[in-house]
Amino acid sequence: MKVDKIFLEGFMGCGKSTFGRKLAGELKWDFIDLDDYIEEKEGRSISDIFEKEGESFFRELETKTLEETRYWTSTVISCGGGTPCFNDNAERINQLGYSVYIKLPASVLKGRLIGEKAKRPLVAKLTDEELLTFIQSKLAEREPFYTKAKKIFEYSDEAEKSFVKDLRSILA
């Protein structure tokens, strides 16, 4: 199978969008953040969709949007943190392209998320103390889906350089 899409998966705050933009630049591919794409298409924020329609509505919308990626080429796609965990999306992602799980410890994720809670509906109302417990619990729940990815990438600056090199060999 020729790889023409790379899907980045992992918990919120793991760096999917930041790393995805860098990776797309290195590969000279397009970059799409799936959540941003949904917001643009819907004309409202993910938080608003969650609040007004509920999580299950959002997850269905997410799955339909994921199906649209079938027609995209030369694209790095940053998935929402829950994308692979619903509606057989982990399998769907693996059929559509090359999936990468960006893995970070819960303590690092907490440090990254503390200042971003307002933008993230699942953690917006948690205290800083509740945040770590939530992350640990959600990671345990989501890990079986994340680990279905074709590549597990334990993120660090040093690992990033070799990872891009490894990806180039997969794409060649």
VENVEN-V297267 format. One record per helix or strand. SS is the DSSP state (2 for helix, 1 for strand). FROM is the first residue (numbers start at 1). TO is the last residue. If there is no record, write none. Layout:
# VENVEN-V297267
ss=SS from=FROM to=TO
ss=SS from=FROM to=TO
This chain:
# VENVEN-V297267
ss=1 from=5 to=9
ss=2 from=16 to=27
ss=1 from=30 to=33
ss=2 from=34 to=42
ss=2 from=46 to=53
ss=2 from=55 to=71
ss=1 from=75 to=78
ss=2 from=83 to=85
ss=2 from=89 to=96
ss=1 from=98 to=103
ss=2 from=106 to=119
ss=2 from=128 to=146
ss=1 from=151 to=154
ss=2 from=157 to=171
